[in-house]
Amino acid sequence: MKNKSQIKYFFLFLFIFNINNYSTGNEIKIIASVNNFSITNIDINNEIQIIGILNNTNINYKDVYKIALNNLIEDKIKLNEIKKKNITFNNEEIENFYKIFLSNSNFNKQIIDEKFEKIIKEKIFIDRGWNDLINFI
């Protein structure tokens, strides 16, 4: 008898846990696809946060959603073209560009964690690669 009540509580716990996961929006959804690249709701949330960090302000999600999505679509298109032309940079070059970026920026650098550092470095790669591609043409 004790075993049945434990099973009921276990399933009740799982049910509540699943409801909480859906209600907090932890579900990953593909919002757009550009060539072989997917853009997810997580990507858009990260982009919105990056926009807020770079502008040194709190951003309203609804106001910036389209801008973030367009930024990501443009980045994926640029990245696809960069890869077609085999444009690369070594880690040291990206790290140097990142240091220059930080030194020229007016935002609180302490709020950049490892995740956002990686995203910013990817954006630097895309921007530098795109510039090289444009100058190559």
C-alpha positions in Angstrom: 0.0 0.0 0.0 2.8 2.3 0.9 4.4 1.6 -2.5 1.3 2.8 -4.4 1.2 6.1 -2.6 4.9 6.7 -3.4 4.2 5.9 -7.0 1.3 8.4 -7.0 3.5 11.1 -5.5 6.3 10.3 -8.0 3.9 10.8 -10.9 2.4 13.9 -9.4 5.9 15.3 -9.0 6.7 14.5 -12.7 3.4 16.1 -13.8 4.1 19.3 -11.8 7.7 19.4 -13.0 6.6 19.1 -16.6 4.1 21.9 -16.2 6.7 24.2 -14.7 9.1 23.5 -17.6 6.4 24.5 -20.1 5.3 27.5 -18.2 8.8 28.9 -17.8 9.5 28.6 -21.5 12.4 26.2 -21.3 11.3 24.6 -24.5 13.7 25.2 -27.4 11.9 26.2 -30.6 13.3 26.8 -34.1 12.1 30.2 -35.1 13.8 30.5 -38.5 16.1 28.5 -40.7 18.8 30.1 -43.0 20.4 27.7 -45.3 21.7 24.9 -43.0 21.6 27.1 -39.9 18.7 27.2 -37.4 17.8 30.2 -35.3 16.1 29.2 -32.0 14.2 31.2 -29.3 17.4 30.8 -27.2 19.4 32.5 -29.9 16.9 35.4 -30.0 17.0 35.7 -26.2 20.8 35.8 -26.2 20.8 38.4 -29.1 18.3 40.6 -27.2 20.6 40.4 -24.1 23.6 41.3 -26.2 21.8 44.3 -27.6 21.0 45.3 -24.0 24.6 44.9 -22.9 26.0 46.8 -25.8 23.6 49.6 -25.4 24.1 49.6 -21.7 20.4 49.6 -21.0 17.5 47.2 -20.2 15.7 46.2 -23.4 12.0 45.5 -23.8 11.8 42.0 -25.3 8.9 42.8 -27.6 10.5 46.0 -28.9 13.7 44.4 -29.9 12.5 40.9 -31.0 12.4 41.8 -34.8 15.7 43.6 -34.6 17.3 40.6 -32.9 15.8 38.1 -35.4 17.0 40.2 -38.4 20.5 40.5 -36.8 20.6 36.7 -36.5 19.4 36.1 -40.0 22.0 38.5 -41.4 24.7 36.8 -39.3 23.7 33.4 -40.7 23.8 34.6 -44.3 27.2 36.2 -43.8 28.5 33.1 -42.0 27.4 31.0 -44.9 29.2 33.2 -47.4 32.3 33.3 -45.2 32.4 29.5 -45.1 32.0 29.2 -48.9 35.1 31.3 -49.4 37.0 29.5 -46.6 37.8 32.7 -44.7 39.3 31.8 -41.3 41.0 33.5 -38.4 43.0 31.8 -35.7 42.0 32.1 -32.1 44.8 34.6 -31.3 43.4 37.0 -34.0 39.9 36.8 -32.7 41.1 37.2 -29.1 43.0 40.4 -30.2 39.9 41.8 -31.9 37.9 41.0 -28.8 40.3 42.9 -26.6 40.2 45.9 -28.9 36.4 45.7 -28.9 36.3 45.7 -25.1 38.7 48.6 -24.8 36.7 50.7 -27.2 33.3 49.9 -25.5 31.4 51.8 -22.9 29.5 49.1 -21.1 30.0 47.2 -17.9 32.5 44.5 -18.9 31.9 42.5 -15.7 28.4 41.5 -16.8 29.8 39.5 -19.8 30.0 35.9 -18.8 31.6 33.0 -20.7 28.4 32.5 -22.8 28.2 36.1 -24.0 32.0 36.3 -24.5 31.6 33.3 -26.9 28.7 35.0 -28.7 30.6 38.3 -29.0 33.6 36.5 -30.4 31.5 34.7 -33.0 30.0 38.1 -34.0 33.5 39.5 -34.3 34.5 36.5 -36.5 31.5 37.1 -38.7 32.1 40.9 -39.0 35.8 40.5 -39.7 35.2 37.7 -42.1 32.5 39.7 -43.9 34.8 42.7 -44.2 37.5 40.4 -45.7 35.0 39.0 -48.1 33.8 42.4 -49.2 37.4 43.6 -49.6 38.3 40.4 -51.5 35.5 41.0 -54.1 
